[in-house]
Amino acid sequence: MTTIVMYKFDKLSQTEVEEMLGITLKETQVYREIKQEGREEGREEGREEGKKSLLLRLLTRKVGELSSEVRQNIDSLSIEQLENLGEALLDFSSMADLENWLKTHQ
């Protein structure tokens, strides 16, 4: 019921809905589920950003300063592609190796 009401009154503030229904939304199951979902999404985004940051540092040490174009290409990679690049970088000896890898994996 609360979920239906929340979707029906999506233009109202949390306080307005709580006053109208006589409940505290933080005590509802739907609130707890939405909050947990947000936490999980935040953790996943944090892990992804952490992987990218580490990968960029490792690549810079391995092949030298990365151009903005190369950084943009890396930013567009999926998590799986980032993990594969992390393994492949062990075999790189030059910027050309990285650029060739990016061309064949996008």
Backbone as CSV, one residue per row, in Angstrom:
resi,resn,N_x,N_y,N_z,CA_x,CA_y,CA_z,C_x,C_y,C_z
1,MET,0.822,-1.191,0.000,0.000,0.000,0.000,0.874,1.265,0.000
2,THR,1.867,1.288,0.883,2.740,2.457,0.960,3.473,2.665,-0.354
3,THR,3.917,1.573,-0.975,4.620,1.666,-2.252,3.716,2.287,-3.312
4,ILE,2.486,1.852,-3.378,1.539,2.393,-4.351,1.327,3.882,-4.109
5,VAL,1.162,4.256,-2.870,0.956,5.658,-2.523,2.175,6.485,-2.914
6,MET,3.380,5.956,-2.664,4.593,6.694,-2.987,4.694,6.954,-4.487
7,TYR,4.340,5.974,-5.303,4.391,6.167,-6.750,3.295,7.112,-7.218
8,LYS,2.178,7.082,-6.543,1.038,7.927,-6.907,1.315,9.392,-6.579
9,PHE,2.040,9.635,-5.520,2.308,11.002,-5.060,3.801,11.334,-5.175
10,ASP,4.354,11.052,-6.337,5.791,11.246,-6.514,6.212,12.713,-6.526
11,LYS,5.278,13.633,-6.606,5.596,15.059,-6.592,5.636,15.629,-5.175
12,LEU,5.154,14.847,-4.213,5.129,15.304,-2.830,6.451,15.005,-2.137
13,SER,6.798,15.823,-1.160,8.014,15.578,-0.381,7.765,14.429,0.597
14,GLN,8.843,13.925,1.149,8.743,12.851,2.139,7.886,13.299,3.315
15,THR,8.103,14.512,3.786,7.349,15.035,4.927,5.860,15.120,4.612
16,GLU,5.523,15.594,3.416,4.108,15.715,3.033,3.421,14.359,2.997
17,VAL,4.080,13.358,2.448,3.497,12.017,2.379,3.345,11.439,3.779
18,GLU,4.375,11.631,4.625,4.303,11.112,5.986,3.143,11.736,6.746
19,GLU,2.958,13.038,6.598,1.854,13.715,7.295,0.510,13.237,6.769
20,MET,0.413,13.061,5.460,-0.836,12.632,4.849,-1.218,11.217,5.298
21,LEU,-0.219,10.323,5.404,-0.492,8.933,5.752,-0.406,8.656,7.242
22,GLY,0.191,9.573,7.992,0.348,9.360,9.415,1.379,8.288,9.741
23,ILE,2.404,8.167,8.886,3.457,7.178,9.114,4.825,7.838,8.943
24,THR,5.854,7.128,9.386,7.225,7.551,9.135,7.786,6.607,8.081
25,LEU,8.128,7.152,6.931,8.572,6.317,5.809,9.833,5.517,6.133
26,LYS,10.690,6.054,6.973,11.924,5.344,7.311,11.650,4.017,8.007
27,GLU,10.460,3.859,8.521,10.103,2.631,9.216,9.474,1.602,8.286
28,THR,9.292,1.940,7.015,8.636,1.020,6.079,9.644,0.093,5.417
29,GLN,9.160,-1.045,4.981,9.992,-2.026,4.283,10.500,-1.459,2.964
30,VAL,9.661,-0.739,2.248,10.077,-0.197,0.951,11.220,0.794,1.126
31,TYR,11.192,1.579,2.165,12.289,2.519,2.439,13.584,1.762,2.692
32,ARG,13.507,0.722,3.529,14.704,-0.062,3.837,15.255,-0.742,2.581
33,GLU,14.367,-1.238,1.733,14.805,-1.892,0.496,15.477,-0.891,-0.449
34,ILE,14.897,0.279,-0.591,15.469,1.306,-1.463,16.819,1.751,-0.921
35,LYS,16.915,1.909,0.380,18.176,2.327,0.997,19.253,1.267,0.780
36,GLN,18.913,0.002,0.943,19.867,-1.091,0.738,20.300,-1.150,-0.725
37,GLU,19.368,-0.975,-1.627,19.686,-0.976,-3.053,20.654,0.160,-3.392
38,GLY,20.428,1.320,-2.817,21.316,2.458,-3.029,22.716,2.193,-2.501
39,ARG,22.790,1.563,-1.344,24.097,1.212,-0.772,24.855,0.256,-1.686
40,GLU,24.144,-0.764,-2.180,24.782,-1.751,-3.056,25.272,-1.105,-4.347
41,GLU,24.465,-0.224,-4.922,24.880,0.475,-6.138,26.097,1.352,-5.866
42,GLY,26.103,2.021,-4.736,27.235,2.863,-4.365,28.510,2.059,-4.181
43,ARG,28.392,0.902,-3.546,29.567,0.044,-3.364,30.113,-0.427,-4.705
44,GLU,29.214,-0.826,-5.599,29.637,-1.303,-6.918,30.327,-0.189,-7.701
45,GLU,29.768,1.001,-7.656,30.395,2.140,-8.339,31.771,2.442,-7.735
46,GLY,31.877,2.345,-6.425,33.153,2.576,-5.759,34.206,1.551,-6.160
47,ARG,33.789,0.289,-6.254,34.722,-0.760,-6.683,35.189,-0.504,-8.113
48,GLU,34.261,-0.123,-8.964,34.611,0.140,-10.362,35.591,1.307,-10.470
49,GLU,35.331,2.375,-9.741,36.229,3.535,-9.767,37.600,3.183,-9.198
50,GLY,37.611,2.361,-8.164,38.874,1.924,-7.578,39.700,1.106,-8.559
51,LYS,39.026,0.217,-9.286,39.727,-0.586,-10.289,40.310,0.301,-11.382
52,LYS,39.510,1.254,-11.846,39.995,2.150,-12.900,41.180,2.966,-12.419
53,SER,41.101,3.477,-11.215,42.174,4.299,-10.669,43.472,3.506,-10.562
54,LEU,43.390,2.296,-10.028,44.569,1.450,-9.904,45.124,1.106,-11.279
55,LEU,44.255,0.751,-12.187,44.682,0.387,-13.537,45.383,1.548,-14.231
56,LEU,44.849,2.750,-14.088,45.483,3.925,-14.693,46.874,4.168,-14.109
57,ARG,47.009,3.996,-12.806,48.329,4.172,-12.176,49.324,3.128,-12.661
58,LEU,48.871,1.879,-12.747,49.751,0.811,-13.209,50.158,1.019,-14.673
59,LEU,49.200,1.406,-15.494,49.508,1.654,-16.906,50.499,2.804,-17.063
60,THR,50.318,3.844,-16.278,51.226,4.992,-16.344,52.645,4.564,-15.974
61,ARG,52.760,3.738,-14.958,54.096,3.251,-14.573,54.699,2.348,-15.635
62,LYS,53.832,1.574,-16.288,54.317,0.582,-17.249,54.687,1.195,-18.599
63,VAL,53.837,2.106,-19.121,54.051,2.607,-20.494,54.243,4.115,-20.579
64,GLY,54.155,4.815,-19.464,54.337,6.260,-19.475,53.018,7.008,-19.380
65,GLU,53.124,8.329,-19.419,51.939,9.192,-19.263,50.878,8.863,-20.318
66,LEU,49.622,8.775,-19.862,48.509,8.416,-20.747,47.859,9.677,-21.305
67,SER,47.614,9.683,-22.593,46.937,10.826,-23.216,45.478,10.853,-22.785
68,SER,44.840,11.979,-22.979,43.419,12.084,-22.612,42.578,11.138,-23.461
69,GLU,42.976,10.918,-24.705,42.242,9.988,-25.576,42.317,8.559,-25.039
70,VAL,43.502,8.156,-24.611,43.672,6.808,-24.040,42.868,6.689,-22.751
71,ARG,42.896,7.712,-21.916,42.113,7.695,-20.669,40.619,7.577,-20.961
72,GLN,40.142,8.289,-21.966,38.732,8.209,-22.331,38.377,6.810,-22.816
73,ASN,39.265,6.214,-23.589,39.020,4.844,-24.056,38.938,3.877,-22.873
74,ILE,39.817,4.053,-21.906,39.805,3.188,-20.726,38.538,3.426,-19.907
75,ASP,38.116,4.679,-19.785,36.890,4.998,-19.041,35.656,4.338,-19.641
76,SER,35.684,4.071,-20.939,34.514,3.491,-21.601,34.468,1.967,-21.502
77,LEU,35.499,1.358,-20.928,35.543,-0.099,-20.832,34.616,-0.630,-19.738
78,SER,34.101,-1.819,-19.958,33.278,-2.496,-18.947,34.198,-3.039,-17.848
79,ILE,33.606,-3.489,-16.771,34.369,-4.079,-15.670,35.173,-5.280,-16.179
80,GLU,34.551,-6.124,-16.956,35.245,-7.305,-17.480,36.430,-6.890,-18.355
81,GLN,36.231,-5.878,-19.199,37.321,-5.398,-20.044,38.443,-4.788,-19.200
82,LEU,38.089,-4.076,-18.137,39.108,-3.511,-17.250,39.938,-4.615,-16.606
83,GLU,39.279,-5.674,-16.185,39.993,-6.796,-15.577,40.920,-7.451,-16.601
84,ASN,40.443,-7.605,-17.834,41.277,-8.186,-18.884,42.475,-7.286,-19.196
85,LEU,42.247,-5.984,-19.218,43.335,-5.044,-19.456,44.356,-5.116,-18.321
86,GLY,43.872,-5.287,-17.103,44.763,-5.422,-15.959,45.703,-6.609,-16.092
87,GLU,45.210,-7.696,-16.649,46.068,-8.854,-16.885,46.994,-8.618,-18.075
88,ALA,46.457,-8.014,-19.135,47.239,-7.802,-20.358,48.393,-6.834,-20.134
89,LEU,48.205,-5.869,-19.253,49.259,-4.852,-19.066,50.577,-5.443,-18.587
90,LEU,50.518,-6.630,-18.013,51.752,-7.282,-17.567,52.684,-7.592,-18.740
91,ASP,52.092,-7.725,-19.932,52.883,-8.038,-21.120,53.245,-6.805,-21.943
92,PHE,52.743,-5.645,-21.560,53.027,-4.433,-22.326,54.447,-3.953,-22.072
93,SER,55.058,-3.424,-23.134,56.377,-2.812,-22.968,56.397,-1.391,-23.520
94,SER,55.295,-0.991,-24.186,55.258,0.361,-24.752,53.822,0.852,-24.853
95,MET,53.694,2.142,-25.131,52.374,2.738,-25.334,51.680,2.088,-26.526
96,ALA,52.443,1.699,-27.525,51.869,1.051,-28.710,51.145,-0.238,-28.327
97,ASP,51.687,-0.980,-27.368,51.028,-2.213,-26.907,49.651,-1.894,-26.318
98,LEU,49.602,-0.869,-25.495,48.333,-0.462,-24.892,47.350,-0.003,-25.968
99,GLU,47.797,0.841,-26.863,46.920,1.352,-27.923,46.399,0.222,-28.805
100,ASN,47.245,-0.746,-29.123,46.804,-1.900,-29.921,45.768,-2.724,-29.168
101,TRP,45.996,-2.907,-27.859,45.030,-3.660,-27.058,43.687,-2.955,-27.058
102,LEU,43.702,-1.652,-26.864,42.455,-0.881,-26.829,41.715,-0.966,-28.168
103,LYS,42.438,-0.926,-29.281,41.821,-1.004,-30.615,41.134,-2.348,-30.824
104,THR,41.726,-3.406,-30.320,41.161,-4.737,-30.552,40.104,-5.145,-29.519
105,HIS,39.936,-4.368,-28.451,39.000,-4.759,-27.386,37.884,-3.757,-27.146
106,GLN,37.611,-2.924,-28.112,36.490,-1.986,-27.932,35.395,-2.230,-28.904
